[in-house]
């Protein structure tokens, strides 16, 4: 069935009126894959773009040749419009063919898992589609399919954050991967990686690091949709990169699992060769790690740090039931 050029879905507002979400498909021509407009609320438009992109990560195929433009006829309240936006995007791309003129209310904190957490506005009308455990619990139910989140593999790694201030501590990065169909058309690896909440520079850095590290794997490119989330919205530097790459390798089944948590710090200007480079802050970062580790934890550091590790650091790590390795390349731990 040919996908329509335009799709409309509605969502009921708290006052009982209907919000209209319109999705229009057009030739991409080098533009962004998703563009959203919300009258008088650019923050809501940014959230809508994020929601749609994350929900796409549960789809087994990826076709980004067209641009989808989503708009609403008024400024929505809350987040109950999210399900309507996701459905309009799927209809206009031919991913879902819909069922009548449904009125959709629902939101999620994990669209990348296909999960629909709930709804804010109750609607007893026959055409209502409500998100949540008692309604549409996950996007697979739209077509009678299993929970798409069951195919998502997630892994988290921690990294020390040191800026010499009160905010020093541990951050984490979580990587979730969803397999693409084996016969899917070739894709640009970086376009399959979403980093919700990150600025453009951080998104580019994450995409380049993962694409490079997967190139080092040999046959890892073009096989995954990926969502990357950080515990901290804003922090400086690239020392999170080794934790990012290792979390991605664990999620994809390419790395061993520590008995407990994985801690790592390091970056690289050549992830495509698997090389791990040093970062600044060896002494304070080692102190942060010692403050946090426990039995079964694993610490991975750059090989260049080995000679300069604080005296007694390795012995103290082992005394706490944890382990530490200094590596020159990923895949050699």
Protein Blocks (a to p, Z undefined) as FASTA:
>chain_A
ZZdfbdcdddddfkopacddddddddfklpafbdcddehiaklmmmmmmmmmmmmmmpfb
dcfkbccddddfbdcehjllmmmmmmmmmmmnopagbjajaddddddfblmnopafbdfb
dcfbfkbccedjklcfbfklmnopacfklmpccddddddddehiakbccddddddddddd
fkbccddfklmpccehiafklmmmmmmmmmmmmmmnopmgokaccddddfbfbdgdjklm
mmmmmmmmmmnopaccdfbdcddedddfblmnopacddehklmmmmmmmmmgcehiacdd
dfklmmmgcehklmmmmmnopacdddfbghiZZ
